[in-house]
Amino acid sequence: MRNRIPAFSPLTPPVIRRDVLASLVVFLVAVPLCVGVAVASGVPAELGLITGIVGGLVVGCLPGSSLQVSGPAAGLTVLVYEAVREFGLPALGLIVLAAGLLQVALGALRFGRWFRAISVAVVQGMLAGIGLVLVLGQVYAMADAEQPSSGLGKLAGLPGLAADIVSGPAALPAFCVGVGTLAVLVLWQRLPAKVRLVPGPLVAVALATAVTAVAGLPVAKVEVHGLIASVQPPGLGELGSLAQLSFLGTVLAFALIASAESLFSAAAVDRMREGARTDYDKELMAQGAGNLVCGALGALPMTAVIVRSAANVQAGARTKLSRVLHGFWLLLFAALFPSALGVIPVAALAGVLVHAGAKLVPVRQLAPLWREHRGEAVVLGVTAVAIVVTNMFEGVLLGLLLAVVKTAWETSHVHVDVRELTGGRLVVSVGGNATFLRLPKILDTLEALPPSRPVELDLTGLRHLDHACRTALDNWAEQHNATGQDSPVRVTGTPALAGRSAASGE
């Protein structure tokens, strides 16, 4: 059941108390996810906490959606990993900063609401593709093994990974820790609601850490660099990368994917509460401002995260105070207990991200979607597979292109009917939307007509006739008149065919 809450509440003592409790819940959810996303992205764990802190203390104070929570997202893990591998860690800050600047510009130009026009199937396919790549990559991390760089490489390396786990003494303990973490997360969802008030990821990571320490398992731990030492502002040496087309493409991918994920999260949060809806342009500018700060600090990119946002709403938050306080708790944790990160097994965090990645794949929705909207299911599947086979940016572009083609095909329905009148005249009625996509069907029907018979081409039922169809019909009419001079073509119903042969039959 949705937790319906008002969009705005005054800061009375009961409201403050609920917001403080909600902020603690969100903080406990955010800690393992911030650290896990950073480790999976190939950057120091502290950078994930920095992004979470900025998401709370900076974005939390800005206008937009008052209850959704921002931070590093699993959905950008794959893209960050590829960017760091291609351009290096020092360039990450410049990429995030440029993406944030682009988000602010898009929000100022009121492009925020247009993100709602993106096909839902493309977004679901994007998240599914991200989830598949994330799962494939983190399976290697669960075994303390280095993951291949490409999606196909990850798939091809699975048999070798399985052999290493079975026969290798080094990989098996770590894999068992990861599988145990995953099992706790799955079982935690089936426990009573009162028990589940404690976040599952926190419990799973804490148990894995305790078991590893007590048993003395030889597994890799999170490397700790210190909060200040991990900050790497972009330098002047990285500015030359802006001349590279691939670098600019990465910036664009960061901005568009982070914006889409944030605004779709805002729409989901709006459905959980009553009152005023989110101003998408202001929210986009707030996310951009957050990424400007994250970029200046050399941290991970941020988005609004539906997992933390839903936890915030379900914990009873009333105002933006809860998300600001969650950033304050993250700052205290990072400042006072940085060494606590060094005892966490990497395999445990990998298990958390495998669980998060699997939830991005809409397995239960696929069968109903295939039955009811087969074209949407194809777009979703192709987008997801393309991301796994190629990369994030190319996969999303292919999905968008396929969605546009599908929409054009579905809206270009055309009906062609042939009937014979007394005297041997044939009447060809064309109705619907005549576009180049349906041109083969129209021409097949017309070219099958005998040249010796007079033809009346009735276009009164057409709602749209594009240039390609108009030209093709003109050419067919001229050819028909040339081969059968005693059987001219007469066109009725539209001024679109204004040529001599079509209009007069000459």
ZIRATA-V625173 format. One record per pair of residues at least 4 apart in sequence whose ideal C-beta (glycine too) atoms are under 7 Angstrom apart, sorted by sequence separation. I is the first residue (numbers start at 1). J is the second residue. D is the distance in whole Angstrom. If there is no record, write none. Layout:
BEGIN
I,J,D ; I,J,D
END
This chain:
BEGIN
11,15,6 ; 13,17,6 ; 14,18,7 ; 15,19,6 ; 16,20,6 ; 17,21,7 ; 18,22,6 ; 19,23,6 ; 20,24,7 ; 21,25,7 ; 22,26,6 ; 23,27,6 ; 24,28,7 ; 25,29,7 ; 26,30,6 ; 27,31,7 ; 29,33,7 ; 30,34,5 ; 31,35,7 ; 32,36,6 ; 33,37,6 ; 34,38,7 ; 35,39,6 ; 36,40,6 ; 37,41,6 ; 43,47,5 ; 46,50,6 ; 47,51,7 ; 48,52,7 ; 49,53,6 ; 50,54,6 ; 51,55,6 ; 52,56,7 ; 53,57,6 ; 54,58,5 ; 55,59,5 ; 56,60,5 ; 76,80,6 ; 77,81,6 ; 78,82,6 ; 79,83,6 ; 80,84,6 ; 81,85,6 ; 82,86,6 ; 83,87,6 ; 84,88,7 ; 87,91,4 ; 91,95,6 ; 92,96,6 ; 93,97,6 ; 94,98,6 ; 95,99,6 ; 96,100,6 ; 97,101,7 ; 98,102,6 ; 99,103,6 ; 100,104,6 ; 101,105,6 ; 102,106,6 ; 103,107,6 ; 104,108,6 ; 105,109,6 ; 107,111,7 ; 118,122,6 ; 120,124,6 ; 121,125,6 ; 122,126,6 ; 123,127,6 ; 124,128,6 ; 125,129,6 ; 126,130,6 ; 127,131,6 ; 128,132,6 ; 129,133,6 ; 130,134,6 ; 131,135,6 ; 132,136,6 ; 133,137,6 ; 134,138,6 ; 135,139,6 ; 137,141,7 ; 138,142,6 ; 149,153,6 ; 150,154,7 ; 151,155,7 ; 152,156,6 ; 153,157,6 ; 157,161,6 ; 158,162,6 ; 159,163,7 ; 160,164,6 ; 161,165,6 ; 162,166,6 ; 163,167,6 ; 164,168,4 ; 168,172,7 ; 171,175,6 ; 172,176,6 ; 173,177,7 ; 174,178,7 ; 175,179,6 ; 176,180,6 ; 177,181,6 ; 178,182,6 ; 179,183,6 ; 180,184,7 ; 181,185,7 ; 182,186,6 ; 183,187,6 ; 184,188,6 ; 191,195,4 ; 196,200,7 ; 198,202,7 ; 199,203,7 ; 200,204,6 ; 201,205,6 ; 202,206,6 ; 203,207,6 ; 204,208,6 ; 205,209,6 ; 206,210,6 ; 207,211,6 ; 208,212,6 ; 209,213,6 ; 210,214,6 ; 211,215,6 ; 225,229,5 ; 226,230,7 ; 234,238,5 ; 244,248,7 ; 245,249,6 ; 246,250,7 ; 247,251,7 ; 248,252,6 ; 249,253,6 ; 250,254,6 ; 251,255,6 ; 252,256,6 ; 253,257,6 ; 254,258,6 ; 255,259,6 ; 256,260,6 ; 257,261,6 ; 258,262,6 ; 259,263,6 ; 260,264,6 ; 261,265,6 ; 262,266,6 ; 263,267,7 ; 264,268,7 ; 265,269,6 ; 266,270,6 ; 267,271,7 ; 269,273,7 ; 279,283,6 ; 280,284,6 ; 281,285,7 ; 282,286,6 ; 283,287,6 ; 284,288,6 ; 285,289,6 ; 286,290,7 ; 287,291,6 ; 288,292,6 ; 289,293,7 ; 290,294,6 ; 291,295,6 ; 292,296,6 ; 293,297,6 ; 305,309,6 ; 306,310,6 ; 307,311,7 ; 308,312,6 ; 309,313,7 ; 310,314,6 ; 311,315,6 ; 313,317,6 ; 320,324,6 ; 321,325,6 ; 322,326,7 ; 324,328,7 ; 325,329,6 ; 326,330,7 ; 327,331,6 ; 328,332,7 ; 329,333,6 ; 330,334,6 ; 331,335,6 ; 332,336,6 ; 333,337,5 ; 334,338,6 ; 344,348,6 ; 346,350,6 ; 347,351,7 ; 348,352,7 ; 349,353,7 ; 350,354,6 ; 351,355,7 ; 352,356,6 ; 353,357,6 ; 354,358,6 ; 355,359,7 ; 362,366,6 ; 365,369,5 ; 366,370,6 ; 367,371,7 ; 368,372,6 ; 369,373,6 ; 370,374,6 ; 373,377,6 ; 374,378,7 ; 375,379,7 ; 376,380,6 ; 377,381,6 ; 378,382,6 ; 379,383,6 ; 380,384,6 ; 381,385,6 ; 382,386,6 ; 383,387,7 ; 384,388,7 ; 385,389,6 ; 386,390,6 ; 390,394,4 ; 391,395,7 ; 392,396,6 ; 393,397,6 ; 394,398,6 ; 395,399,6 ; 396,400,6 ; 397,401,6 ; 398,402,6 ; 399,403,6 ; 400,404,7 ; 401,405,6 ; 402,406,6 ; 403,407,6 ; 404,408,6 ; 405,409,6 ; 406,410,6 ; 407,411,6 ; 408,412,6 ; 421,425,5 ; 430,434,6 ; 434,438,6 ; 438,442,6 ; 439,443,6 ; 440,444,6 ; 441,445,7 ; 442,446,6 ; 443,447,6 ; 444,448,6 ; 449,453,7 ; 465,469,5 ; 466,470,7 ; 467,471,6 ; 468,472,6 ; 469,473,6 ; 470,474,6 ; 471,475,6 ; 472,476,6 ; 473,477,6 ; 474,478,7 ; 475,479,6 ; 476,480,6 ; 477,481,6 ; 478,482,6 ; 479,483,6 ; 480,484,6 ; 481,485,7 ; 499,503,6 ; 500,504,6 ; 10,15,7 ; 11,16,6 ; 38,43,5 ; 54,59,7 ; 84,89,5 ; 106,111,4 ; 107,112,5 ; 118,123,6 ; 140,145,5 ; 148,153,3 ; 191,196,6 ; 198,203,6 ; 212,217,5 ; 225,230,5 ; 242,247,6 ; 278,283,5 ; 294,299,4 ; 304,309,6 ; 312,317,5 ; 317,322,4 ; 344,349,6 ; 387,392,6 ; 390,395,6 ; 465,470,6 ; 497,502,4 ; 498,503,6 ; 501,506,6 ; 9,15,5 ; 38,44,7 ; 39,45,6 ; 106,112,7 ; 140,146,7 ; 141,147,7 ; 148,154,5 ; 165,171,5 ; 241,247,4 ; 242,248,7 ; 294,300,7 ; 420,426,6 ; 421,427,6 ; 449,455,6 ; 491,497,5 ; 497,503,7 ; 500,506,6 ; 38,45,5 ; 140,147,4 ; 147,154,6 ; 164,171,5 ; 165,172,6 ; 212,219,6 ; 270,277,5 ; 294,301,6 ; 369,376,6 ; 370,377,4 ; 481,488,6 ; 84,92,6 ; 188,196,7 ; 270,278,6 ; 294,302,6 ; 369,377,5 ; 386,394,7 ; 387,395,3 ; 418,426,6 ; 419,427,5 ; 434,442,6 ; 481,489,6 ; 38,47,5 ; 83,92,6 ; 148,157,5 ; 386,395,4 ; 480,489,5 ; 35,45,5 ; 38,48,3 ; 137,147,5 ; 165,175,5 ; 291,301,6 ; 312,322,6 ; 418,428,5 ; 37,48,5 ; 59,70,5 ; 189,200,7 ; 291,302,6 ; 312,323,6 ; 366,377,7 ; 491,502,5 ; 83,95,6 ; 188,200,4 ; 266,278,4 ; 290,302,5 ; 383,395,6 ; 386,398,5 ; 416,428,7 ; 417,429,5 ; 430,442,7 ; 477,489,4 ; 489,501,7 ; 491,503,6 ; 35,48,5 ; 383,396,7 ; 386,399,7 ; 489,502,7 ; 34,48,4 ; 35,49,7 ; 55,69,7 ; 266,280,7 ; 416,430,6 ; 34,49,5 ; 55,70,3 ; 136,151,7 ; 185,200,5 ; 188,203,6 ; 287,302,7 ; 383,398,7 ; 490,505,5 ; 55,71,4 ; 145,161,6 ; 185,201,7 ; 287,303,7 ; 382,398,7 ; 383,399,3 ; 414,430,6 ; 415,431,5 ; 489,505,6 ; 34,51,7 ; 137,154,6 ; 263,280,6 ; 266,283,5 ; 287,304,7 ; 382,399,7 ; 415,432,5 ; 428,445,7 ; 488,505,3 ; 34,52,4 ; 133,151,5 ; 136,154,4 ; 143,161,6 ; 414,432,4 ; 428,446,7 ; 52,71,4 ; 136,155,7 ; 145,164,7 ; 184,203,6 ; 185,204,5 ; 413,432,5 ; 414,433,6 ; 51,71,6 ; 52,72,7 ; 184,204,4 ; 263,283,7 ; 379,399,6 ; 382,402,6 ; 413,433,6 ; 414,434,5 ; 481,501,5 ; 51,72,4 ; 140,161,6 ; 143,164,7 ; 262,283,7 ; 263,284,7 ; 412,433,5 ; 30,52,5 ; 139,161,7 ; 143,165,5 ; 411,433,6 ; 181,204,5 ; 184,207,6 ; 379,402,5 ; 412,435,4 ; 426,449,6 ; 474,497,6 ; 478,501,4 ; 48,72,5 ; 181,205,7 ; 379,403,5 ; 414,438,4 ; 473,497,6 ; 477,501,5 ; 481,505,7 ; 259,284,6 ; 262,287,5 ; 412,437,5 ; 416,441,7 ; 455,480,7 ; 474,499,5 ; 477,502,5 ; 481,506,7 ; 144,170,7 ; 145,171,6 ; 412,438,5 ; 416,442,6 ; 470,496,5 ; 144,171,6 ; 181,208,5 ; 379,406,6 ; 408,435,7 ; 414,441,7 ; 418,445,7 ; 426,453,5 ; 428,455,6 ; 442,469,7 ; 470,497,6 ; 474,501,7 ; 143,171,4 ; 180,208,6 ; 259,287,7 ; 409,437,5 ; 414,442,7 ; 434,462,6 ; 474,502,6 ; 258,287,7 ; 408,437,6 ; 416,445,5 ; 424,453,6 ; 425,454,5 ; 426,455,5 ; 427,456,5 ; 428,457,5 ; 429,458,4 ; 430,459,5 ; 432,461,7 ; 439,468,6 ; 443,472,6 ; 451,480,6 ; 465,494,7 ; 473,502,7 ; 144,174,4 ; 428,458,7 ; 431,461,3 ; 432,462,7 ; 433,463,6 ; 434,464,7 ; 436,466,6 ; 439,469,6 ; 446,476,5 ; 143,174,6 ; 177,208,5 ; 375,406,5 ; 425,456,6 ; 427,458,6 ; 430,461,7 ; 431,462,6 ; 432,463,7 ; 433,464,4 ; 434,465,5 ; 435,466,5 ; 465,496,5 ; 142,174,7 ; 143,175,4 ; 429,461,6 ; 430,462,6 ; 434,466,7 ; 436,468,4 ; 451,483,4 ; 452,484,5 ; 455,487,7 ; 457,489,6 ; 459,491,7 ; 460,492,7 ; 462,494,6 ; 142,175,5 ; 258,291,7 ; 436,469,7 ; 439,472,6 ; 443,476,7 ; 451,484,4 ; 454,487,4 ; 459,492,7 ; 460,493,3 ; 38,72,6 ; 435,469,7 ; 453,487,5 ; 454,488,6 ; 455,489,5 ; 456,490,5 ; 457,491,5 ; 458,492,5 ; 459,493,4 ; 37,72,4 ; 177,212,6 ; 375,410,7 ; 434,469,4 ; 452,487,6 ; 458,493,5 ; 459,494,4 ; 37,73,7 ; 41,77,5 ; 142,178,3 ; 451,487,7 ; 456,492,6 ; 34,71,6 ; 37,74,6 ; 40,77,5 ; 34,72,6 ; 266,304,6 ; 268,306,6 ; 41,80,4 ; 42,81,5 ; 265,304,4 ; 37,77,6 ; 41,81,5 ; 177,217,7 ; 265,305,7 ; 269,309,5 ; 273,313,7 ; 30,71,6 ; 43,84,6 ; 262,303,5 ; 265,306,5 ; 272,313,5 ; 42,84,5 ; 177,219,6 ; 261,303,5 ; 262,304,4 ; 26,69,6 ; 41,84,7 ; 42,85,7 ; 258,301,6 ; 173,217,5 ; 265,309,6 ; 269,313,6 ; 173,218,6 ; 174,219,4 ; 258,303,5 ; 43,89,6 ; 173,219,6 ; 174,220,7 ; 254,301,6 ; 43,92,7 ; 75,127,6 ; 78,130,6 ; 75,130,5 ; 78,133,5 ; 78,134,6 ; 77,134,6 ; 7,66,7 ; 74,134,6 ; 234,295,7 ; 233,296,6 ; 85,149,6 ; 233,297,6 ; 234,298,7 ; 233,298,5 ; 231,297,5 ; 232,298,4 ; 231,298,6 ; 144,219,6 ; 144,220,5 ; 40,137,7 ; 40,138,6 ; 40,141,7 ; 227,334,5 ; 227,335,7 ; 227,338,6 ; 226,338,6 ; 224,338,6 ; 224,339,6 ; 224,341,5 ; 224,342,4 ; 222,341,5 ; 222,342,6 ; 221,342,6 ; 221,343,6 ; 222,344,5 ; 221,344,6 ; 221,345,6 ; 222,346,6 ; 220,345,7 ; 221,346,7 ; 219,345,5 ; 220,346,5 ; 219,347,6 ; 213,343,7 ; 212,345,5 ; 209,343,6 ; 209,344,5 ; 257,392,7 ; 209,345,6 ; 97,234,6 ; 123,260,6 ; 208,345,6 ; 93,232,6 ; 205,344,6 ; 209,348,7 ; 253,392,6 ; 93,233,6 ; 94,234,4 ; 208,348,4 ; 253,393,4 ; 93,234,4 ; 123,264,6 ; 90,232,6 ; 118,260,6 ; 89,232,7 ; 205,348,5 ; 90,234,7 ; 94,238,5 ; 115,259,6 ; 204,348,7 ; 205,349,7 ; 249,393,6 ; 90,235,7 ; 115,260,5 ; 91,238,5 ; 94,241,7 ; 204,351,7 ; 205,352,6 ; 90,238,6 ; 115,263,5 ; 204,352,6 ; 102,251,7 ; 91,241,6 ; 112,263,6 ; 201,352,5 ; 99,251,5 ; 103,255,5 ; 98,251,5 ; 102,255,4 ; 106,259,7 ; 87,241,6 ; 95,250,6 ; 99,254,4 ; 95,251,6 ; 99,255,4 ; 103,259,6 ; 96,254,7 ; 95,254,6 ; 99,258,7 ; 87,247,6 ; 115,280,7 ; 83,250,5 ; 113,280,5 ; 181,348,5 ; 185,352,7 ; 33,201,6 ; 112,280,3 ; 113,281,7 ; 177,345,5 ; 32,201,4 ; 112,281,4 ; 178,347,4 ; 182,351,4 ; 29,199,4 ; 32,202,6 ; 177,347,4 ; 178,348,7 ; 181,351,3 ; 185,355,5 ; 28,199,5 ; 31,202,7 ; 110,281,5 ; 112,283,7 ; 177,348,6 ; 181,352,6 ; 29,201,6 ; 112,284,4 ; 175,347,7 ; 178,350,5 ; 179,351,7 ; 182,354,6 ; 32,205,5 ; 174,347,4 ; 178,351,4 ; 182,355,6 ; 25,199,7 ; 28,202,5 ; 79,253,6 ; 107,281,5 ; 79,254,7 ; 107,282,7 ; 45,222,5 ; 107,284,4 ; 108,285,6 ; 79,257,7 ; 106,284,6 ; 107,285,3 ; 44,223,7 ; 46,225,6 ; 46,226,7 ; 44,225,5 ; 46,227,5 ; 76,257,7 ; 103,284,6 ; 104,285,5 ; 107,288,6 ; 76,258,6 ; 39,222,6 ; 47,230,6 ; 46,230,4 ; 103,287,6 ; 104,288,4 ; 103,288,3 ; 104,289,6 ; 44,230,4 ; 75,261,5 ; 35,222,7 ; 101,288,7 ; 73,261,6 ; 100,288,5 ; 103,291,6 ; 104,292,7 ; 100,289,7 ; 100,291,3 ; 101,292,6 ; 99,291,6 ; 100,292,4 ; 96,291,5 ; 97,292,6 ; 100,295,6 ; 68,265,6 ; 68,266,6 ; 96,294,5 ; 97,295,3 ; 96,295,4 ; 97,296,6 ; 65,266,4 ; 68,269,5 ; 94,295,7 ; 67,269,6 ; 93,295,5 ; 99,301,6 ; 144,346,7 ; 93,296,7 ; 144,347,6 ; 65,269,6 ; 93,297,7 ; 93,298,4 ; 96,301,5 ; 141,346,6 ; 142,347,5 ; 67,273,7 ; 92,298,6 ; 141,347,7 ; 142,350,4 ; 141,350,4 ; 142,351,6 ; 138,350,4 ; 142,354,7 ; 65,278,4 ; 64,278,6 ; 64,279,6 ; 138,353,5 ; 139,354,7 ; 63,279,7 ; 138,354,5 ; 70,287,7 ; 64,282,5 ; 65,283,5 ; 63,282,5 ; 64,283,3 ; 134,353,6 ; 135,354,5 ; 138,357,7 ; 70,290,6 ; 80,300,6 ; 80,301,7 ; 64,286,4 ; 135,357,4 ; 63,286,7 ; 134,357,3 ; 135,358,6 ; 62,286,4 ; 76,301,6 ; 131,357,4 ; 59,286,5 ; 62,289,6 ; 76,303,7 ; 131,358,6 ; 59,287,7 ; 72,300,4 ; 75,303,7 ; 131,360,3 ; 132,361,6 ; 59,289,7 ; 72,302,6 ; 73,303,4 ; 130,360,6 ; 131,361,5 ; 58,289,7 ; 59,290,4 ; 71,302,6 ; 58,290,5 ; 70,302,5 ; 73,305,5 ; 128,360,6 ; 70,303,7 ; 127,360,4 ; 128,361,5 ; 70,304,5 ; 71,305,6 ; 128,362,6 ; 55,290,6 ; 58,293,5 ; 69,304,7 ; 70,305,7 ; 54,290,5 ; 68,304,5 ; 69,305,6 ; 71,308,6 ; 151,388,4 ; 152,389,6 ; 124,362,6 ; 151,389,6 ; 54,293,5 ; 65,304,7 ; 69,308,4 ; 54,294,5 ; 69,309,5 ; 68,309,4 ; 67,309,7 ; 51,294,5 ; 69,312,5 ; 54,299,7 ; 67,312,6 ; 67,313,6 ; 50,297,6 ; 55,302,5 ; 51,299,5 ; 54,302,7 ; 50,299,4 ; 51,300,4 ; 67,317,6 ; 51,302,5 ; 47,299,5 ; 48,300,6 ; 128,380,7 ; 132,384,6 ; 47,300,5 ; 66,319,6 ; 66,320,5 ; 69,323,5 ; 125,379,6 ; 129,383,6 ; 133,387,7 ; 121,376,4 ; 125,380,4 ; 129,384,4 ; 133,388,6 ; 124,380,5 ; 125,381,7 ; 128,384,4 ; 132,388,5 ; 43,300,7 ; 69,326,6 ; 122,379,6 ; 126,383,6 ; 130,387,7 ; 121,379,4 ; 125,383,3 ; 129,387,3 ; 41,300,6 ; 121,380,5 ; 125,384,5 ; 129,388,6 ; 60,320,6 ; 119,379,7 ; 122,383,6 ; 126,387,7 ; 38,300,6 ; 37,300,7 ; 60,323,4 ; 61,324,6 ; 60,324,4 ; 7,273,6 ; 129,395,6 ; 7,274,7 ; 8,275,6 ; 56,323,6 ; 57,324,6 ; 60,327,6 ; 5,273,5 ; 6,274,6 ; 7,275,3 ; 56,324,6 ; 2,271,7 ; 3,272,6 ; 4,273,6 ; 5,274,7 ; 6,275,5 ; 7,276,5 ; 2,272,5 ; 4,274,5 ; 56,326,5 ; 57,327,4 ; 126,396,5 ; 56,327,2 ; 57,328,7 ; 55,327,6 ; 56,328,7 ; 126,399,7 ; 53,327,5 ; 56,330,6 ; 122,396,7 ; 125,399,5 ; 52,327,7 ; 53,330,5 ; 122,399,4 ; 29,307,7 ; 30,308,6 ; 52,330,5 ; 53,331,5 ; 122,400,6 ; 29,308,6 ; 74,353,6 ; 49,330,6 ; 53,334,7 ; 122,403,5 ; 26,308,5 ; 29,311,5 ; 74,356,5 ; 121,403,6 ; 74,357,6 ; 119,403,4 ; 26,311,5 ; 49,334,5 ; 25,311,6 ; 26,312,5 ; 46,334,7 ; 26,315,7 ; 22,312,6 ; 25,315,4 ; 22,315,4 ; 21,315,6 ; 22,316,6 ; 21,316,7 ; 22,317,4 ; 26,322,7 ; 30,326,6 ; 45,341,5 ; 26,323,7 ; 18,316,5 ; 19,317,6 ; 18,317,7 ; 19,318,6 ; 23,322,4 ; 27,326,5 ; 18,318,6 ; 19,319,6 ; 22,322,4 ; 26,326,4 ; 30,330,6 ; 19,321,4 ; 23,325,4 ; 27,329,4 ; 31,333,7 ; 15,318,5 ; 19,322,4 ; 23,326,4 ; 27,330,6 ; 15,319,7 ; 16,321,7 ; 20,325,6 ; 24,329,7 ; 19,325,7 ; 23,329,6 ; 35,341,6 ; 39,346,6 ; 5,313,7 ; 11,319,6 ; 9,318,4 ; 35,344,7 ; 82,391,6 ; 3,313,6 ; 9,319,6 ; 11,321,7 ; 39,349,5 ; 3,314,5 ; 5,318,7 ; 36,349,4 ; 40,353,5 ; 79,392,5 ; 35,349,6 ; 78,392,6 ; 36,352,5 ; 32,349,7 ; 36,353,5 ; 32,352,6
END
